[in-house]
């Protein structure tokens, strides 16, 4: 899968609320009411990532989960990242 150019990524991010370009990745921070809600979100996200065979970088600090998507095999952002970002937004 080909790495997308910045114009394509920028246009796609307009339709993905909360996601931002972060180097060669896209990133979104989610804040929940507490730790258990944050972990529950990660649990809902995991099957989506597994189904897509595309696994995000996840950081959890108390009630905040940061998700970073990049296609490491390709060295940048691909359609796989945008698709998974959309699926993640749908479970929030």
trRosetta pair geometry for C-beta under 8 A, 3 or more apart (Angstrom, degrees):
i j d omega theta_ij theta_ji phi_ij phi_ji
1 71 6.5 -95 80 -164 118 167
1 74 6.0 -77 79 -63 78 148
1 78 4.4 82 125 -172 117 147
1 79 6.2 -119 -171 36 126 93
1 80 6.0 98 99 -20 169 109
2 74 7.1 150 -154 -156 15 138
2 78 6.6 143 81 -123 36 100
3 71 7.4 -154 -94 60 75 118
3 74 5.1 173 -61 146 86 114
3 75 6.3 -49 -70 78 139 78
3 76 3.7 53 -137 67 124 126
3 77 6.5 84 -154 57 76 49
3 78 6.0 -77 -101 -75 40 80
4 8 4.4 -117 -177 88 110 128
4 9 5.2 133 108 -56 122 87
4 12 7.6 -6 160 2 163 142
4 76 7.3 -151 38 126 60 113
4 77 5.3 -57 42 101 103 91
4 78 6.2 147 -18 -118 92 33
4 79 6.9 116 -55 -52 121 63
4 82 7.7 43 -15 -27 159 126
5 8 5.1 92 59 10 74 104
5 9 7.1 -144 98 -5 36 91
6 9 5.5 -57 -144 40 34 112
6 10 6.0 35 159 -22 69 107
6 21 7.5 43 -141 -128 86 158
7 10 5.8 -53 -143 36 28 111
7 11 6.4 27 157 -16 62 108
8 11 5.9 -57 -149 38 28 110
8 12 6.2 26 154 -18 64 110
9 12 5.7 -59 -147 39 29 111
9 13 6.2 31 156 -23 66 107
9 21 6.1 87 135 -93 128 117
9 26 7.3 -162 -165 -70 112 113
9 77 5.5 65 -104 95 129 148
9 82 7.7 -148 -125 -72 66 117
10 13 5.8 -53 -147 32 28 112
10 14 7.2 42 151 -31 58 95
10 21 7.0 -34 -84 -38 71 136
11 14 5.9 -43 -166 12 36 116
12 15 6.2 -68 -169 41 43 102
12 16 6.5 21 144 -7 74 117
12 82 4.9 -48 167 -128 145 138
13 16 5.3 -69 -139 49 44 105
13 19 5.4 -130 -138 94 91 102
13 20 6.9 82 -163 -110 141 31
13 21 6.6 -87 -56 -42 160 85
13 26 6.9 -167 -96 -129 111 127
15 86 7.9 -1 121 -97 99 108
16 19 4.3 -12 121 27 115 130
16 26 7.7 20 104 174 150 148
16 82 6.9 -131 -51 -150 147 77
16 85 5.0 24 -153 130 143 125
16 86 6.2 -94 -105 -76 103 70
16 89 6.3 -153 -152 -41 75 148
17 89 6.7 116 53 -138 82 135
18 28 4.6 61 132 -141 100 119
18 29 7.8 -133 -179 49 104 53
18 30 7.8 47 173 -80 148 74
18 89 7.1 160 42 -106 120 105
19 26 5.0 18 -179 171 113 117
19 27 7.0 143 -153 69 66 31
19 28 4.7 -56 -93 -62 62 112
19 85 5.2 27 -84 -165 153 138
19 89 7.8 -77 -32 -63 111 119
20 26 6.8 160 77 -156 29 72
20 27 5.8 -33 64 63 81 82
20 28 7.1 133 12 -82 73 63
21 25 8.0 142 -161 85 50 41
21 26 6.1 -46 -100 -104 43 72
21 27 8.0 48 160 19 7 85
21 77 7.9 -76 -126 -36 87 157
22 25 5.1 -33 76 78 91 87
22 26 6.5 117 21 -135 89 20
22 27 3.9 21 -2 -1 146 124
22 68 6.8 -86 75 -128 138 100
24 70 5.7 69 119 -133 80 137
24 75 6.9 -52 176 160 149 59
24 76 4.6 -93 -167 -115 106 70
24 77 6.6 -160 177 -24 59 81
25 57 7.8 -20 -153 26 156 124
25 68 5.0 23 154 -177 146 95
25 69 6.0 154 -167 76 90 41
25 70 3.7 -73 -99 -53 89 112
25 77 6.6 148 -120 -72 26 96
25 81 7.5 -153 -150 -144 62 148
26 68 7.5 162 82 -153 41 52
26 69 5.1 -14 59 60 89 98
26 70 7.4 154 15 -68 61 68
26 77 6.0 79 -24 -116 96 130
26 81 5.8 133 23 156 115 123
26 82 7.5 84 5 -82 158 60
26 85 6.0 -30 103 -76 140 144
27 66 6.7 -4 -168 -175 101 96
27 67 7.0 163 -150 86 52 54
27 68 4.9 -11 -102 -103 87 75
27 69 7.6 -172 -75 21 42 68
28 66 7.5 175 90 -151 39 56
28 67 5.3 -6 59 56 84 99
28 85 7.1 122 -10 -142 132 101
28 88 7.5 158 57 109 140 136
29 64 6.2 -8 -173 -169 101 105
29 65 7.4 159 -157 84 53 44
29 66 4.9 -22 -103 -101 77 79
29 67 7.9 -179 -85 20 31 68
30 38 7.5 152 102 -126 101 81
30 41 6.3 -152 115 160 148 163
30 64 7.0 155 81 -155 50 54
30 65 4.7 -11 60 61 103 93
30 66 7.7 -176 21 -80 69 32
30 67 7.1 35 -5 -7 108 106
30 92 6.5 -140 -126 -119 130 122
31 63 5.9 50 -164 124 70 97
31 64 5.1 -19 -101 -100 74 80
32 37 3.6 -165 163 107 134 116
32 38 4.6 -167 34 -64 134 71
32 41 6.3 -154 -62 -20 140 133
32 63 4.7 -137 66 -171 74 88
32 64 7.5 -172 18 -77 75 33
32 65 7.3 36 -11 -1 112 101
33 37 5.0 81 45 2 83 157
33 63 6.5 -130 87 -143 17 133
34 37 5.3 99 56 11 65 102
34 38 7.2 -122 108 -5 36 93
34 62 7.7 -75 -163 169 48 83
34 63 5.3 -72 -127 -94 14 112
35 38 5.6 -58 -151 35 33 113
35 39 6.3 27 156 -15 68 106
35 62 5.4 -79 -80 -162 91 52
35 63 5.9 -85 -62 -72 45 64
36 39 5.8 -54 -145 40 33 108
36 40 6.2 38 153 -23 65 105
37 40 5.5 -51 -145 35 32 115
37 41 6.6 39 152 -23 62 101
37 63 6.7 26 63 -140 104 89
38 41 5.7 -50 -156 29 32 114
38 42 6.9 32 148 -17 62 101
38 60 5.6 135 144 -148 124 108
38 62 7.1 115 4 125 157 37
38 63 5.1 -172 -42 -146 125 37
38 64 6.6 -14 -115 24 139 13
38 65 5.0 163 -161 -40 96 102
39 42 5.5 -49 -153 33 39 113
39 43 6.5 42 148 -21 66 103
39 60 6.8 66 -81 -157 68 157
40 43 5.4 -52 -151 35 35 116
40 44 6.5 35 150 -18 66 102
41 44 5.7 -54 -150 36 33 109
41 45 6.2 32 152 -20 66 109
41 65 5.7 -148 88 11 131 157
41 91 7.5 137 -149 121 74 108
41 92 7.3 28 -136 -109 117 69
42 45 5.5 -57 -145 38 32 113
42 46 6.4 48 154 -40 64 98
42 58 6.1 95 -125 -171 112 152
42 60 6.4 -47 -52 -69 141 134
42 65 6.1 -167 -62 -123 94 145
43 46 5.9 -37 -148 10 30 118
44 47 7.4 -59 -173 28 34 98
44 48 7.6 27 142 -10 63 111
44 91 4.8 175 140 171 124 138
45 48 5.7 -65 -163 38 46 114
45 49 6.2 39 150 -19 79 108
45 56 7.5 -50 158 34 128 131
45 58 7.6 143 95 -94 144 135
45 67 7.4 -135 -155 -100 158 136
45 88 5.8 26 -124 -121 106 94
45 91 6.5 -177 -79 75 64 148
46 49 5.8 -60 -149 37 32 109
46 50 6.2 29 157 -18 68 109
47 50 5.5 -54 -141 40 35 112
47 51 6.0 39 158 -23 68 105
48 51 5.9 -55 -148 35 27 111
48 52 6.4 14 156 -7 62 111
48 84 6.7 130 139 -146 107 82
48 87 4.7 168 -165 136 133 128
48 88 6.5 172 97 -74 156 64
48 91 6.8 -131 -36 -21 144 142
49 52 5.9 -64 -147 45 29 103
49 54 6.0 -113 -155 82 70 59
49 55 5.0 82 167 -109 124 54
49 56 5.9 -107 -106 2 134 85
49 84 6.5 55 -101 -147 68 129
50 53 7.2 22 -177 -76 34 44
50 55 7.6 40 -76 -85 52 93
52 80 6.7 137 168 -161 117 92
52 83 6.8 167 -132 107 137 114
52 84 5.3 -168 84 -86 172 103
52 87 7.2 -172 -46 26 136 159
54 69 7.7 39 151 -146 113 103
54 71 7.4 -46 -139 -102 112 84
54 80 4.8 -176 -102 168 154 118
54 81 7.4 -147 172 -78 139 49
54 84 5.3 -129 96 -56 128 143
56 67 5.0 -2 161 -163 151 90
56 68 6.2 146 -174 67 91 46
56 69 5.2 -50 -113 -83 98 76
56 84 6.8 -178 -56 138 107 140
56 88 7.8 36 -35 -72 155 145
57 67 7.3 137 75 -162 58 43
57 68 4.1 -18 61 61 110 105
57 69 7.7 -160 23 -68 79 32
57 70 7.8 7 -3 23 114 92
58 65 6.5 -23 -161 -166 94 99
58 66 7.3 148 -157 78 43 56
58 67 6.0 -9 -102 -104 71 67
58 68 7.9 -156 -66 25 31 74
59 65 7.0 154 80 -156 51 49
59 66 4.4 -3 55 52 103 103
59 68 7.9 40 -3 -6 101 105
60 64 7.2 161 -151 87 47 52
60 65 5.1 -12 -100 -102 78 78
60 66 7.9 -159 -69 22 36 67
61 64 5.2 -9 64 62 84 101
67 88 6.3 -180 134 -167 172 163
69 77 7.4 72 113 -122 88 87
69 81 4.1 142 139 -147 117 95
69 84 5.8 173 -124 79 143 121
69 85 5.9 -123 19 -60 158 95
70 76 6.5 -82 -160 -164 99 18
70 77 6.0 -73 -124 -78 69 62
70 81 6.2 12 -101 -94 24 140
71 74 4.3 19 109 32 117 109
71 75 7.6 -22 92 26 79 27
71 76 6.6 -6 53 75 88 40
71 77 6.8 116 10 -132 92 19
71 78 4.2 5 -5 11 150 114
71 80 5.5 95 -83 57 120 123
71 81 5.9 -114 -35 -40 88 105
72 75 7.4 36 -169 -73 33 37
74 78 5.3 71 51 -48 158 127
77 81 4.9 -89 -150 49 76 152
77 82 7.4 77 173 -41 104 87
78 81 5.7 116 55 2 56 95
78 82 7.8 -118 110 5 40 90
79 82 5.5 -56 -150 41 44 111
79 83 5.9 45 152 -23 73 106
80 83 5.8 -56 -145 37 28 112
80 84 6.3 22 159 -14 64 108
81 84 6.0 -58 -147 39 28 105
81 85 6.3 32 153 -22 64 107
82 85 5.6 -52 -147 34 31 115
82 86 6.6 33 154 -19 63 104
83 86 5.8 -56 -155 34 31 112
83 87 6.6 28 150 -16 65 106
84 87 5.5 -52 -146 38 38 112
84 88 6.2 41 153 -22 68 103
85 88 5.7 -53 -147 35 31 112
85 89 6.4 35 153 -21 64 104
86 89 5.7 -51 -148 33 31 113
86 90 6.6 35 151 -25 62 105
87 90 5.6 -53 -155 28 34 117
87 91 7.2 22 153 -13 63 103
88 91 6.2 -64 -156 36 35 102
88 92 7.0 45 149 -36 66 99
89 92 5.9 -46 -155 12 38 116
